[in-house]
Amino acid sequence: MAADAIRTERPTTNSKLFAHTRWDAVPAAAGLFHLTYLFGLYFLFPHTSLWVMLILGFVYSLMVNANINGVGHNFIHNPFFRSQLLNRLFGITQSIACCFSQTMYNAVHMQHHKGNSDRQDEKGDTIDWLSIYRHGHDGEAENPWSYVFLSFFRDDVGTIRKDLRKRKNGDEFWGNIELAAFATTLLVMAIIVPTNPVHFINWRFMLYFVPFWYLGHCFSYLNGYYRHYGANPDKPIAWGVSSYGKIYNWLFFYNGYHAEHHFRPKVHWTKMEKFRLSIERLQKQEGVRTIKHAHMLGFLDPDLPKRGGRDRAPERENATSLAR
């Protein structure tokens, strides 16, 4: 089976609301539930014990991770709705729920697929802004600790906006709208204490909320690290590391099938199991790496490759022709 001969079909539907399948109502509802959960934290905080709020805050962090890597990720590759306006509005709800811009995430993620966690070139740069090799040394992946806890601060908003501007499709405008939407939401939450009577300067809630927001994004980077650590950035079918746990993939809408996703990014989440079966023999032949744990727990994998112990890889294959 030749890798360049593999083709995939996207689902079709006669729905007037959904673009690909009515099953996209599930991730769409999950995204809206996450937004509701955020507002729930805000309104519960003045009336609930700290210990309960700490548990709920940790759950929010896990939800940020699941949203970014499940709902938001699938929304980038296969927007849920036929209406462009409805997709834009859903992007705003995503941006508020995760406190970042969904459209800017789109730009960063598309750059990720251009480079596929590539190694540094002769100038020490990578195509992929999220590459685990971008801040590594001697051709090795970066230490997971620094990748997880520092990546949050590494986004270059100016570069991202420049990329959106090049698209000339309104993405820069909507990215700014999303930034304003979540910034305004956080500002209101920081000013108004939702009590009766209302109080002002809600510093206790912000002191509580910001660490869990940051932790959620750290969890997302932890996921990303082990979705590529031990993969082969020079072989398209092995660009990612896959994990096939049922519950994990239900919660993350099959983004655990990550080698498959990087090989064919447009495969819809509802078709991922079938696609994997169609290329399983080729994957084994090419040495695609899989792990038993969810990617966030990838460090527990008993066969985890040691940093500093890899051989130099062959010349990188062309990514552009295969990312279809």
HELIX and SHEET records of a PDB file:
HELIX    1   1 ALA A    3  ALA A    5  5                                   3    
HELIX    2   2 ARG A   22  ASP A   24  5                                   3    
HELIX    3   3 ALA A   25  LEU A   44  1                                  20    
HELIX    4   4 PHE A   45  HIS A   47  5                                   3    
HELIX    5   5 LEU A   50  ALA A   66  1                                  17    
HELIX    6   6 ASN A   67  GLY A   72  3                                   6    
HELIX    7   7 HIS A   73  HIS A   77  1                                   5    
HELIX    8   8 GLN A   84  CYS A   98  1                                  15    
HELIX    9   9 GLN A  102  GLY A  115  1                                  14    
HELIX   10  10 PRO A  144  LEU A  150  1                                   7    
HELIX   11  11 SER A  151  PHE A  153  5                                   3    
HELIX   12  12 VAL A  157  ARG A  167  1                                  11    
HELIX   13  13 ASP A  171  ILE A  191  1                                  21    
HELIX   14  14 TRP A  203  TYR A  226  1                                  24    
HELIX   15  15 PRO A  236  ALA A  238  5                                   3    
HELIX   16  16 LYS A  246  LEU A  251  1                                   6    
HELIX   17  17 HIS A  258  PHE A  263  1                                   6    
HELIX   18  18 TRP A  269  LYS A  271  5                                   3    
HELIX   19  19 MET A  272  GLU A  286  1                                  15    
HELIX   20  20 HIS A  295  LEU A  300  5                                   6    
SHEET    1   A 2 ILE A 192  VAL A 193  0                                        
SHEET    2   A 2 HIS A 199  PHE A 200 -1                                        
SHEET    1   B 2 SER A 242  SER A 243  0                                        
SHEET    2   B 2 THR A 290  ILE A 291  1                                        
END                                                                             
